[in-house]
Amino acid sequence: MELNCVVRQTADDFDAVVIWLHGLGASGDDFVPALPYLELPASAKIRFVFPNAPRIPVTINAGYVMPAWYDIISMGEQREFNVPQLLASADMLKQLIDLHVEAGIDSRRIIIAGFSQGGAVAYQTVLNYPKPLAGLLALSTYFPTAERAILGSANQAIDIALHHGHHDEVVTPPMAKAALNDLVRLGAKVNTHFYPMRHEVCLPQLKDIGAFISRQLML
């Protein structure tokens, strides 16, 4: 299944890509308004790609059809989810990265960001991607495939920024800390940032995201 994406570019001759996945029930348009708050340098030449998740029935929402990267069957810190659907979404993200690499973008100038469900997909994709990537932004998310995850040699040194809200009631802070522990166990390099927010993004965080992008892409 191909992904329909919202695309914004800071320059036509872009030389870097940020692929940013939304959460459950959201859309690729959700994070577009955040771009000005990243405070990126005027010289930045970045293509921002915001994929739209496929619309599927979601069990925890009484089977209502909505944008979702995978079905969630039960909530809680040990939530039950549809593993094949998550892996299929991870493969779709891999294909999207591959398309940009094949178009001439150095994989080391591609950053992956994922919020909530999107972050779970990003973990699965990035850690196994066969070429080195520029970084991973794990936003208000968790790592449901940690038990089966392997940190591939290409991204053993990738910089991972884990952002989470102290008051997140959807993906609770213990879930983020469990993800951190799993990443450390795999040998990943992680920087954590906790903010006084719920399941959302906040202005100080957006500035930190912009700083991460600038640093990783050497803008």
C-alpha positions in Angstrom: 0.0 0.0 0.0 1.4 3.4 -1.0 1.3 6.3 1.4 -0.4 9.5 0.6 1.7 12.3 2.0 1.5 16.0 2.8 4.8 17.7 1.6 6.3 21.1 2.5 9.7 22.3 1.4 11.9 25.1 2.6 13.6 25.1 -0.8 13.0 23.5 -4.2 16.6 22.3 -4.3 16.3 20.5 -0.9 19.2 18.3 0.2 17.6 16.8 3.4 14.4 15.1 4.3 12.4 14.9 7.5 9.6 12.3 7.5 7.2 12.9 10.4 4.5 10.3 11.3 1.3 11.4 13.1 -0.6 9.6 15.8 -3.9 7.6 15.9 -6.9 9.3 14.3 -4.8 12.3 13.1 -3.5 13.2 9.6 -0.5 14.3 7.8 -1.7 17.9 8.1 -1.5 17.9 11.9 2.2 18.9 12.3 2.4 21.3 9.3 1.5 24.3 11.5 4.4 23.5 13.8 7.1 24.1 11.2 7.5 27.9 11.8 8.1 27.2 15.5 11.1 25.0 14.8 13.1 28.2 14.1 15.2 26.6 11.5 17.9 28.6 9.7 16.7 30.5 6.6 19.3 28.6 4.6 17.9 25.2 5.5 16.9 23.1 2.4 14.6 20.5 3.8 11.7 18.5 2.4 9.2 17.8 5.2 7.1 14.7 4.4 4.0 14.0 6.6 2.5 10.6 5.6 -1.2 9.9 6.1 -1.9 6.6 7.8 -4.4 4.2 6.1 -7.9 4.2 7.4 -8.7 1.0 9.3 -11.2 -0.2 12.0 -9.7 0.5 15.5 -10.9 -1.9 18.2 -10.5 0.4 21.2 -12.7 2.9 19.4 -15.6 0.4 18.9 -14.3 -0.6 15.5 -14.6 2.9 14.1 -12.7 3.4 10.9 -10.0 6.1 11.3 -6.4 6.9 10.3 -4.2 4.4 12.1 -0.9 2.8 11.6 -2.1 -0.4 13.3 -5.1 -1.6 15.3 -5.0 -1.3 19.1 -6.9 -4.1 20.7 -6.6 -3.0 24.4 -5.1 -0.1 26.2 -2.9 0.0 29.3 0.9 -0.1 29.7 1.0 -3.6 28.2 -1.4 -2.8 25.4 -2.4 -5.4 22.8 -2.0 -4.4 19.2 -2.0 -5.9 15.7 1.6 -6.8 15.1 1.3 -7.6 11.3 -0.3 -4.1 10.7 2.5 -2.4 12.6 5.2 -4.2 10.7 3.4 -3.4 7.4 3.4 0.3 8.3 7.0 0.1 9.1 7.7 -1.4 5.7 5.7 1.4 4.1 7.9 3.9 5.9 11.0 2.0 4.8 9.8 2.2 1.2 9.2 6.0 1.6 12.8 6.4 2.9 14.1 4.2 0.0 12.3 6.5 -2.5 14.2 9.5 -1.3 17.5 7.7 -1.2 16.9 6.4 -4.8 16.2 10.0 -5.8 19.6 11.1 -4.6 19.2 12.1 -1.0 22.0 10.8 1.2 20.4 8.6 3.8 22.6 10.4 6.4 20.5 13.5 5.7 17.1 11.9 6.5 15.5 12.3 9.9 12.5 10.2 11.0 10.1 11.6 13.5 7.0 9.9 14.9 4.3 10.9 17.4 2.5 8.3 19.5 1.6 5.4 17.1 3.8 7.0 14.5 6.7 6.8 16.9 6.1 3.1 17.4 6.4 2.6 13.7 9.4 4.8 13.5 11.3 2.7 16.2 10.6 -0.5 14.2 11.7 1.0 10.9 14.8 3.1 11.9 16.5 0.6 14.1 16.4 -2.0 11.3 17.1 0.3 8.3 20.1 -0.9 6.3 21.7 2.5 5.7 22.7 5.1 8.3 20.1 7.8 9.0 20.5 11.2 10.5 18.4 10.8 13.6 15.2 9.7 15.2 12.7 11.9 17.1 10.5 9.6 19.3 7.6 11.9 20.4 5.1 10.9 23.1 5.5 7.3 22.1 6.3 3.7 23.2 8.2 0.8 21.8 5.8 -2.1 21.4 8.1 -4.3 19.2 11.1 -4.0 21.5 11.2 -7.7 22.3 11.7 -8.6 18.7 13.8 -5.5 17.8 17.4 -5.7 16.6 19.6 -2.7 16.3 21.2 -3.1 12.9 24.8 -2.2 12.3 24.0 0.7 10.0 22.3 2.7 12.8 24.1 1.6 15.9 25.3 5.1 16.5 22.2 7.0 15.5 21.1 9.9 17.7 17.6 9.2 19.2 15.8 12.1 21.0 13.0 10.8 23.2 10.4 13.5 24.0 7.6 12.9 26.5 5.1 14.7 28.6 5.2 14.4 32.4 1.4 14.3 32.4 0.7 12.1 29.4 -2.4 10.1 30.1 -2.5 8.2 26.8 1.1 6.9 26.5 2.1 7.2 30.1 5.6 8.2 31.3 6.4 4.6 32.5 5.8 3.5 28.9 8.4 6.0 27.7 10.8 4.9 30.4 10.3 1.3 29.4 11.2 2.3 25.8 14.3 4.0 27.1 15.4 0.9 29.0 14.8 -1.2 25.9 16.8 1.1 23.7 19.7 1.2 26.2 19.6 -2.6 26.3 19.9 -2.7 22.5 22.9 -0.4 22.7 21.2 2.7 21.3 22.3 6.3 22.1 19.3 8.2 23.5 18.8 11.7 24.9 15.6 12.2 26.9 13.5 15.3 27.2 10.4 15.5 29.5 8.0 18.4 29.4 5.2 19.6 31.6 2.5 18.6 29.1 0.0 15.9 28.3 -0.3 13.8 25.1 0.7 16.7 22.8 3.5 19.0 21.7 4.5 22.3 23.3 6.5 25.3 22.2 9.7 24.6 24.2 9.7 21.1 22.7 9.2 22.4 19.1 12.3 24.6 19.6 14.2 21.5 20.8 13.0 19.6 17.8 14.3 22.4 15.6 17.6 22.4 17.4 17.9 18.6 16.9 17.1 18.9 13.2 19.7 21.7 12.8 22.3 19.8 14.7 21.9 16.5 12.9 21.8 18.1 9.5 24.6 20.5 10.4 22.6 23.5 9.3 
